[in-house]
Amino acid sequence: MRAKLSTDGGSRGNPGPAAFGYVLEGEDGHVLAAHGEAIGRATNNVAEYRGLVAGMKRAAALGVRELDVVSDSELLVKQMRGEYRVKNETLKPLWEEANDLERRFARIRYSAVRRAHNELADRLVNEALDATESPGDRLFRLDHVVIAVSDWERSNRFYHDVLGAEIVERGDGYAYRFGDQQLNVHGPGLSASIVAADPVRPGNSDLCFVWPGRADEAVEHLREHGVEVELGPVERPGARGTGRSVYFRDPDGTLLELIAYE
């Protein structure tokens, strides 16, 4: 089995309160395991290695044989590739443990990415740190919502081209990923194991996305993709306050909104 392991670690103070996070995904994008954990007082680099070691252990336990490790720590990646020496005495035992774990895989590869491309693991780090700072005031966060479509190819193209979604294959269907949030999608040939009392249907959802610019730019973007604007820009309340919104629909008629906090 082949999988991708995204790891991250962080410290508030460096050294200071620290935590690690990892996300293990199968080849089809399905999340096999995800975990965030506070580790007390440590440096950023120690937290990065703790995340790597924990993620490798989990991958090995699940029977992964080929592992692609992704981290936003260039130091960790280059040390694990053998390009940099490990001079820090605190990191050496963790580096050695990670090297020992490599023997449990047929192949392992390390890649460095920017933090923006490691959002899921980064979120787990921050959630673990937030929980230690205010354990009685933990916030629930939206992870995913469900929509339904009638035509996979048409909808995949729309959500990718118009809304910039990453199209993730999941068994007989797909999910649309936006950073660390996701639309799980019900569609042709897909049988959901559990559904709402009134199951979601193509065209009966209502979703709002944040547009990273001005509302008039959102209108221009939609028109460039041949999408009709039904209303807007108009003032609307959102999670961050009042913004200017543009309304349109997906190919099945689901109402979509782009809100710009200008």
Backbone hydrogen bonds in HBPLUS format (Angstrom, degrees):
<---DONOR---> <-ACCEPTOR-->    atom                        ^
c    i                          cat <-CA-CA->   ^        H-A-AA   ^      H-
h    n   atom  resd res      DA  || num        DHA   H-A  angle D-A-AA Bond
n    s   type  num  typ     dist DA aas  dist angle  dist       angle   num
A0065-ARG N   A0001-MET O   2.77 MM  64  5.37 162.3  1.80 146.2 152.3     1
A0066-GLU N   A0001-MET O   3.08 MM  65  6.34 166.1  2.10 147.9 149.2     2
A0003-ALA N   A0066-GLU O   2.94 MM  63  6.44 151.3  2.03 161.7 170.7     3
A0068-ASP N   A0003-ALA O   2.95 MM  65  6.33 162.0  1.99 154.7 160.7     4
A0004-LYS N   A0025-GLU O   2.81 MM  21  5.19 159.9  1.85 152.1 158.9     5
A0025-GLU N   A0004-LYS O   2.86 MM  21  5.19 165.9  1.88 153.8 157.9     6
A0005-LEU N   A0068-ASP O   2.76 MM  63  6.00 161.5  1.79 148.0 153.9     7
A0070-VAL N   A0005-LEU O   2.73 MM  65  5.99 165.8  1.75 157.2 157.9     8
A0006-SER N   A0023-VAL O   2.88 MM  17  5.16 168.9  1.89 157.5 157.6     9
A0023-VAL N   A0006-SER O   2.84 MM  17  5.16 149.2  1.94 146.3 155.9    10
A0007-THR N   A0070-VAL O   2.98 MM  63  6.38 161.3  2.02 171.2 177.2    11
A0008-ASP N   A0021-GLY O   2.91 MM  13  5.32 142.4  2.05 162.3 160.1    12
A0021-GLY N   A0008-ASP O   2.92 MM  13  5.32 156.1  1.98 147.8 145.8    13
A0010-GLY N   A0019-ALA O   2.97 MM   9  5.71 159.1  2.02 164.6 169.2    14
A0019-ALA N   A0010-GLY O   3.00 MM   9  5.71 150.8  2.09 158.2 166.6    15
A0012-ARG N   A0017-PRO O   2.93 MM   5  5.50 164.2  1.96 156.3 156.7    16
A0016-GLY N   A0042-ALA O   3.08 MM  26  5.61 155.6  2.14 140.7 141.4    17
A0042-ALA N   A0016-GLY O   2.97 MM  26  5.61 159.6  2.01 149.1 147.0    18
A0018-ALA N   A0040-GLY O   2.75 MM  22  5.65 150.5  1.83 156.1 163.1    19
A0039-ILE N   A0018-ALA O   2.90 MM  21  5.67 167.7  1.91 137.6 140.7    20
A0020-PHE N   A0037-GLU O   2.95 MM  17  5.57 154.2  2.02 150.3 154.4    21
A0037-GLU N   A0020-PHE O   2.92 MM  17  5.57 158.7  1.97 155.9 160.9    22
A0022-TYR N   A0035-HIS O   2.91 MM  13  5.58 150.1  2.00 154.4 164.1    23
A0035-HIS N   A0022-TYR O   3.00 MM  13  5.58 157.9  2.05 155.7 160.9    24
A0024-LEU N   A0033-ALA O   2.75 MM   9  5.10 175.1  1.75 162.0 161.5    25
A0032-LEU N   A0024-LEU O   2.67 MM   8  5.43 147.0  1.78 147.5 158.6    26
A0033-ALA N   A0024-LEU O   3.29 MM   9  5.10 155.1  2.36 135.0 136.5    27
A0026-GLY N   A0030-HIS O   2.84 MM   4  5.35 163.2  1.86 157.2 158.6    28
A0029-GLY N   A0026-GLY O   2.97 MM   3  5.33 162.2  2.01 118.1 120.6    29
A0047-ALA N   A0043-THR O   3.10 MM   4  6.32 162.7  2.13 148.9 153.7    30
A0048-GLU N   A0044-ASN O   2.86 MM   4  6.17 151.6  1.94 150.8 159.5    31
A0049-TYR N   A0045-ASN O   3.08 MM   4  6.34 161.0  2.12 147.9 151.7    32
A0050-ARG N   A0046-VAL O   2.89 MM   4  6.14 154.6  1.95 150.1 158.0    33
A0051-GLY N   A0047-ALA O   3.02 MM   4  6.22 153.1  2.09 146.4 152.6    34
A0052-LEU N   A0048-GLU O   3.09 MM   4  6.40 154.6  2.15 144.6 151.6    35
A0053-VAL N   A0049-TYR O   2.92 MM   4  6.14 172.0  1.93 158.9 159.5    36
A0054-ALA N   A0050-ARG O   3.01 MM   4  6.09 165.8  2.03 146.3 150.7    37
A0055-GLY N   A0051-GLY O   2.94 MM   4  6.01 159.7  1.99 146.4 152.4    38
A0056-MET N   A0052-LEU O   2.90 MM   4  6.08 157.2  1.95 153.2 159.5    39
A0057-LYS N   A0053-VAL O   2.99 MM   4  6.19 158.3  2.04 149.4 155.1    40
A0058-ARG N   A0054-ALA O   3.10 MM   4  6.32 157.3  2.15 144.9 150.7    41
A0059-ALA N   A0055-GLY O   2.94 MM   4  6.14 159.2  1.98 147.9 153.7    42
A0060-ALA N   A0056-MET O   2.95 MM   4  6.12 163.4  1.97 150.7 154.7    43
A0061-ALA N   A0057-LYS O   2.98 MM   4  6.17 154.5  2.05 144.5 151.8    44
A0062-LEU N   A0058-ARG O   3.07 MM   4  6.32 136.8  2.27 142.2 153.1    45
A0062-LEU N   A0059-ALA O   3.19 MM   3  5.21 130.7  2.44  94.9 107.7    46
A0064-VAL N   A0059-ALA O   3.06 MM   5  5.42 162.8  2.09 157.0 151.5    47
A0063-GLY N   A0060-ALA O   3.08 MM   3  5.19 160.6  2.12 105.6 110.9    48
A0106-ALA N   A0065-ARG O   2.80 MM  41  5.29 135.2  2.00 132.1 146.7    49
A0107-ARG N   A0065-ARG O   3.27 MM  42  6.71 157.5  2.33 155.4 154.9    50
A0067-LEU N   A0107-ARG O   2.96 MM  40  6.34 162.7  1.99 149.6 152.7    51
A0109-ARG N   A0067-LEU O   2.94 MM  42  6.46 151.9  2.02 157.7 165.7    52
A0069-VAL N   A0109-ARG O   2.69 MM  40  5.94 165.9  1.71 178.0 174.7    53
A0111-SER N   A0069-VAL O   2.81 MM  42  6.17 148.6  1.91 159.2 169.8    54
A0071-SER N   A0111-SER O   3.05 MM  40  6.47 158.5  2.10 163.4 170.3    55
A0113-VAL N   A0071-SER O   2.94 MM  42  6.00 152.9  2.02 136.6 143.6    56
A0077-VAL N   A0073-SER O   3.13 MM   4  6.41 170.6  2.14 154.7 157.0    57
A0078-LYS N   A0074-GLU O   2.95 MM   4  6.06 166.6  1.97 150.3 153.9    58
A0079-GLN N   A0075-LEU O   2.90 MM   4  6.04 151.1  1.99 150.7 159.3    59
A0080-MET N   A0076-LEU O   2.89 MM   4  6.07 159.7  1.93 153.8 159.1    60
A0081-ARG N   A0077-VAL O   2.97 MM   4  6.15 139.1  2.14 141.3 152.7    61
A0083-GLU N   A0078-LYS O   2.76 MM   5  5.02 136.9  1.94 163.0 164.6    62
A0084-TYR N   A0078-LYS O   3.16 MM   6  5.56 148.3  2.27 116.3 115.7    63
A0082-GLY N   A0079-GLN O   3.10 MM   3  5.02 144.5  2.23  94.9 105.7    64
A0091-LEU N   A0088-ASN O   3.15 MM   3  5.43 128.3  2.43 102.2 114.9    65
A0092-LYS N   A0088-ASN O   3.18 MM   4  6.41 141.1  2.34 149.3 160.1    66
A0094-LEU N   A0091-LEU O   3.04 MM   3  5.35 117.4  2.45 107.0 122.5    67
A0095-TRP N   A0091-LEU O   2.88 MM   4  6.09 160.4  1.92 162.2 168.9    68
A0096-GLU N   A0092-LYS O   2.87 MM   4  6.07 159.5  1.91 155.5 161.0    69
A0097-GLU N   A0093-PRO O   2.94 MM   4  6.13 151.5  2.02 139.9 147.8    70
A0098-ALA N   A0094-LEU O   2.95 MM   4  6.20 157.9  2.00 147.4 153.2    71
A0099-ASN N   A0095-TRP O   2.93 MM   4  6.19 153.9  2.00 145.9 153.4    72
A0100-ASP N   A0096-GLU O   2.92 MM   4  6.19 151.7  2.00 146.6 154.0    73
A0101-LEU N   A0097-GLU O   3.00 MM   4  6.28 150.7  2.09 145.1 153.0    74
A0102-GLU N   A0098-ALA O   3.12 MM   4  6.42 135.2  2.33 141.0 152.4    75
A0102-GLU N   A0099-ASN O   3.24 MM   3  5.17 131.5  2.49  92.6 105.1    76
A0103-ARG N   A0100-ASP O   3.26 MM   3  5.84 150.7  2.35 111.0 117.6    77
A0104-ARG N   A0101-LEU O   2.93 MM   3  5.59 164.6  1.95 121.5 126.7    78
A0105-PHE N   A0102-GLU O   3.09 MM   3  5.66 163.6  2.12 120.1 122.3    79
A0117-HIS N   A0114-ARG O   2.82 MM   3  5.52 155.3  1.88 121.8 129.5    80
A0118-ASN N   A0115-ARG O   2.91 MM   3  5.07 160.7  1.95 116.0 117.1    81
A0122-ASP N   A0118-ASN O   3.14 MM   4  6.22 159.8  2.18 151.9 158.1    82
A0123-ARG N   A0119-GLU O   2.87 MM   4  5.99 152.7  1.94 147.5 154.0    83
A0124-LEU N   A0120-LEU O   3.21 MM   4  6.53 153.2  2.29 144.6 151.0    84
A0125-VAL N   A0121-ALA O   3.13 MM   4  6.46 149.8  2.22 147.2 155.0    85
A0126-ASN N   A0122-ASP O   3.11 MM   4  6.44 166.3  2.13 153.7 155.8    86
A0127-GLU N   A0123-ARG O   2.86 MM   4  6.07 154.7  1.93 151.4 159.0    87
A0128-ALA N   A0124-LEU O   3.03 MM   4  6.13 154.9  2.10 140.8 147.1    88
A0129-LEU N   A0125-VAL O   3.01 MM   4  6.31 155.8  2.07 149.8 156.8    89
A0130-ASP N   A0126-ASN O   2.83 MM   4  5.96 158.6  1.87 146.6 152.9    90
A0131-ALA N   A0127-GLU O   3.00 MM   4  6.11 151.3  2.08 142.1 149.3    91
A0132-THR N   A0128-ALA O   3.31 MM   4  6.59 143.0  2.46 138.1 146.3    92
A0133-GLU N   A0129-LEU O   3.17 MM   4  6.44 148.7  2.28 147.1 155.4    93
A0134-SER N   A0130-ASP O   3.04 MM   4  6.21 150.1  2.13 150.7 157.8    94
A0137-ASP N   A0134-SER O   2.96 MM   3  5.42 166.4  1.98 123.0 126.7    95
A0182-GLN N   A0143-ASP O   3.22 MM  39  6.59 142.5  2.37 143.7 154.0    96
A0145-VAL N   A0182-GLN O   3.22 MM  37  6.84 143.6  2.36 152.7 162.0    97
A0184-ASN N   A0145-VAL O   2.88 MM  39  6.15 156.0  1.94 158.5 163.2    98
A0147-ILE N   A0184-ASN O   3.01 MM  37  6.48 153.8  2.08 160.9 169.3    99
A0186-HIS N   A0147-ILE O   2.86 MM  39  6.26 163.1  1.89 151.8 157.0   100
A0149-VAL N   A0186-HIS O   2.86 MM  37  6.37 151.6  1.94 162.2 171.8   101
A0155-SER N   A0151-ASP O   3.03 MM   4  6.10 166.5  2.05 155.7 160.1   102
A0156-ASN N   A0152-TRP O   2.75 MM   4  5.80 165.7  1.77 160.9 165.3   103
A0157-ARG N   A0153-GLU O   3.12 MM   4  6.19 162.3  2.15 143.8 148.4   104
A0158-PHE N   A0154-ARG O   3.07 MM   4  6.29 156.1  2.13 143.0 149.7   105
A0159-TYR N   A0155-SER O   2.88 MM   4  6.05 177.6  1.88 162.9 162.1   106
A0160-HIS N   A0156-ASN O   3.03 MM   4  6.02 148.4  2.13 142.9 151.6   107
A0161-ASP N   A0157-ARG O   2.88 MM   4  5.83 166.9  1.89 148.2 152.4   108
A0162-VAL N   A0158-PHE O   2.82 MM   4  5.52 158.7  1.87 147.0 154.3   109
A0165-ALA N   A0159-TYR O   2.97 MM   6  5.64 168.9  1.98 141.3 138.1   110
A0164-GLY N   A0160-HIS O   3.00 MM   4  4.60 128.2  2.28 113.9 121.3   111
A0166-GLU N   A0177-ARG O   2.93 MM  11  4.97 173.4  1.93 146.7 148.3   112
A0177-ARG N   A0166-GLU O   2.91 MM  11  4.97 172.5  1.92 148.6 148.1   113
A0168-VAL N   A0175-ALA O   2.88 MM   7  5.09 176.6  1.88 159.2 159.1   114
A0175-ALA N   A0168-VAL O   2.81 MM   7  5.09 143.1  1.94 141.7 153.5   115
A0170-ARG N   A0173-GLY O   2.85 MM   3  5.18 176.9  1.85 132.3 131.2   116
A0173-GLY N   A0170-ARG O   2.92 MM   3  5.18 163.6  1.95 130.5 131.1   117
A0176-TYR N   A0183-LEU O   2.86 MM   7  4.97 164.9  1.88 149.3 153.2   118
A0183-LEU N   A0176-TYR O   2.73 MM   7  4.97 163.6  1.75 146.6 152.4   119
A0178-PHE N   A0181-GLN O   2.75 MM   3  5.21 171.4  1.76 153.1 155.4   120
A0181-GLN N   A0178-PHE O   3.07 MM   3  5.21 157.6  2.12 119.7 126.5   121
A0190-LEU N   A0187-GLY O   3.12 MM   3  5.64 156.5  2.18 140.7 140.6   122
A0204-ASN N   A0201-ARG O   3.15 MM   3  5.69 163.2  2.18 143.1 139.3   123
A0255-LEU N   A0205-SER O   3.10 MM  50  6.35 140.7  2.26 161.9 150.7   124
A0207-LEU N   A0255-LEU O   2.99 MM  48  6.47 157.1  2.04 161.7 164.5   125
A0257-GLU N   A0207-LEU O   2.88 MM  50  6.21 132.7  2.11 147.1 159.8   126
A0209-PHE N   A0257-GLU O   2.74 MM  48  6.10 164.9  1.76 162.7 164.2   127
A0259-ILE N   A0209-PHE O   2.88 MM  50  6.28 160.8  1.92 159.3 165.9   128
A0211-TRP N   A0259-ILE O   2.79 MM  48  5.52 171.0  1.80 138.4 141.5   129
A0213-GLY N   A0211-TRP O   2.93 MM   2  5.69 140.2  2.09 100.0  90.8   130
A0217-GLU N   A0214-ARG O   3.06 MM   3  5.30 130.9  2.31 101.4 114.4   131
A0218-ALA N   A0214-ARG O   3.21 MM   4  6.65 142.7  2.35 142.3 152.9   132
A0218-ALA N   A0215-ALA O   3.03 MM   3  4.98 121.0  2.39  92.8 108.0   133
A0219-VAL N   A0215-ALA O   3.05 MM   4  6.46 152.5  2.12 149.3 156.2   134
A0220-GLU N   A0216-ASP O   3.12 MM   4  6.36 159.3  2.16 140.2 145.2   135
A0221-HIS N   A0217-GLU O   2.91 MM   4  6.11 156.3  1.96 145.5 152.1   136
A0222-LEU N   A0218-ALA O   3.00 MM   4  6.25 161.5  2.03 152.0 155.8   137
A0223-ARG N   A0219-VAL O   3.02 MM   4  6.27 163.5  2.05 153.1 157.6   138
A0224-GLU N   A0220-GLU O   2.96 MM   4  6.16 148.3  2.06 146.7 155.3   139
A0225-HIS N   A0222-LEU O   3.04 MM   3  5.24 136.7  2.23 100.8 112.9   140
A0227-VAL N   A0222-LEU O   2.91 MM   5  5.08 167.8  1.93 145.3 142.3   141
A0226-GLY N   A0223-ARG O   3.03 MM   3  4.89 162.0  2.06 104.5 107.4   142
A0230-GLU N   A0247-TYR O   2.84 MM  17  5.57 149.8  1.93 144.2 151.6   143
A0247-TYR N   A0231-LEU O   2.82 MM  16  5.12 166.6  1.84 159.2 160.7   144
A0234-VAL N   A0245-SER O   2.93 MM  11  5.27 145.5  2.05 136.2 146.9   145
A0245-SER N   A0234-VAL O   2.65 MM  11  5.27 164.5  1.67 158.3 155.9   146
A0236-ARG N   A0243-GLY O   2.85 MM   7  5.52 160.5  1.89 149.2 153.4   147
A0243-GLY N   A0236-ARG O   2.87 MM   7  5.52 172.8  1.87 166.4 165.9   148
A0238-GLY N   A0241-GLY O   2.65 MM   3  5.19 149.6  1.73 145.9 156.8   149
A0241-GLY N   A0238-GLY O   3.19 MM   3  5.19 164.7  2.21 106.7 111.2   150
A0244-ARG N   A0260-ALA O   2.96 MM  16  5.25 162.7  1.99 143.6 146.3   151
A0260-ALA N   A0244-ARG O   2.87 MM  16  5.25 162.9  1.90 139.9 145.4   152
A0246-VAL N   A0258-LEU O   2.92 MM  12  5.26 145.3  2.04 140.5 151.7   153
A0258-LEU N   A0246-VAL O   2.95 MM  12  5.26 157.8  2.00 149.9 157.1   154
A0248-PHE N   A0256-LEU O   2.94 MM   8  5.31 158.7  1.99 150.0 154.0   155
A0256-LEU N   A0248-PHE O   2.77 MM   8  5.31 172.8  1.78 159.4 156.9   156
A0250-ASP N   A0254-THR O   3.01 MM   4  5.36 150.9  2.10 141.7 150.7   157
A0253-GLY N   A0250-ASP O   2.91 MM   3  5.28 157.0  1.96 117.7 125.3   158
